[in-house]
Amino acid sequence: MTASAEYKKYVLELLETIGQVRTNRFFGGVGISSDSGQFAMIMGNCLYFAVDDNSRKKYEQAGMQPFSYLTKRGRVQVRKYFELPEEVLTDSDQLRLWANEAMRVAGKTQKTNKALNRTR
């Protein structure tokens, strides 16, 4: 599920309007992070945003699917990341809104993980 260099460049150019982001290797794809944590990933030539129970509904209503991969035991769905609708990707105002929401989700997840690690 390696992302093409062209698609990665395209996505990063679109995301310039939301501020500075960092990329890193992420399970054969590209993780995209801000100060709040990893809020997106590119797998293949698809962009996925982090979701929670509230924001997931919006993606499902748009007909989008969670990230999934195939194992020997079958298909595994990662319901934390949903594919971004094409019409959002190509609308800079909508992209900014959806990205900000994904960053808030990532920030909440990061804070929860830090709290869990302190209690261990």
N, C-alpha and C positions, 0 to 999 in steps of 0.2 A: 504494500500500500504506500509506496514511496510517492511523495508529492513531486510533480515536475518543477523544475527551477522556474519555469515561466509562470506557473500558477501561483507559486509561493511569492514571486515578485509582484504579481498582479494583486494578490490579497494584501500584501504589506503596503502597497501604494494606496489601496482603498482605505486601509486602517490608519493612514497618516493623520487623518482628520480627528482621530480620537486621542492623539498624543503619542508619546514614545512607548513602543512595545519592544520586548525582547523575544528572540526565538531560541529554541533549543531542540535537539533531537528528542523525539518522543515516540517510542515503540514503532519505529519505521516511518514515522511521519514527522510533523513539525509542531511543537508546542508553542503557543503564543501567550506571553505573560505581560502583565503590567505590575505596578506596585502592589496591587491587591492579590496577585497570584496568577496562575494559569487560567485564563478565561476562554481560550479557544485552542483548536488544533486543526491542522490540515492533515487529512489522510486521503491518499490517492489525490484526486483533484476535487475534493470536497472540503468546505469549511464547516466546522462544527463549533457551536458555542456551548459553554457551561450553562446548565439549567438547574432549577430546583423544582419543588412540587408546584409552586405558583406559576413560574414562567414556562414550564413544560407544556402546559395546556395550550399556550399560544402557538407553539411549534406543531403540536398535534392537530390543532384546528387548521393550520396551514398545510396539513398533509405531509409533514416532514417526519423522518424516521430517526431513531437514535443511532449512534455509531454502533456497528456490529462487526463481528469477525467470526470466521469459521474455524472450529476445532475438530478434532477427531470425534468428539461427542456431540457435535452439532453447532448451531449458531449461538453466539453469546451476544447479548445486547448490553451496551454500556449506556444506561439511561441518564447518566450525568451529562452527556454531550449529545446534542441534536444538530442535524444538518440545518444550515441557514437557508431560508428560501431565497431563490435567485432574485426575486423582485426586491428583497431587502438588500441583498449584496450590491445591487446596481442603483440603489437610491441612497445617496450619502446621508441624508437626514435620518432615514429609517435605520441605516447601518449604525450610525452613531448612537441612536436610542437603544437598539438591541445589544450593541457592544457594551454600553454602559451598564445595562441590566446584567449581562454576563459577568462583567467585572465585579458588580456588587455580589452576585452569587459566589464567585470565586473568593472574594474577600470574606464572606460568611463562612465558607468551607475552610479557608485557611485558619481563621480564628478558632473554629471548632476543633480542628486538628491540633493546633497548638495547645489548647486547653486539655484535650485528651492526653497529649504527650506529657504534660506537667503532672497529671494525676497518676501516672504509671510509675 
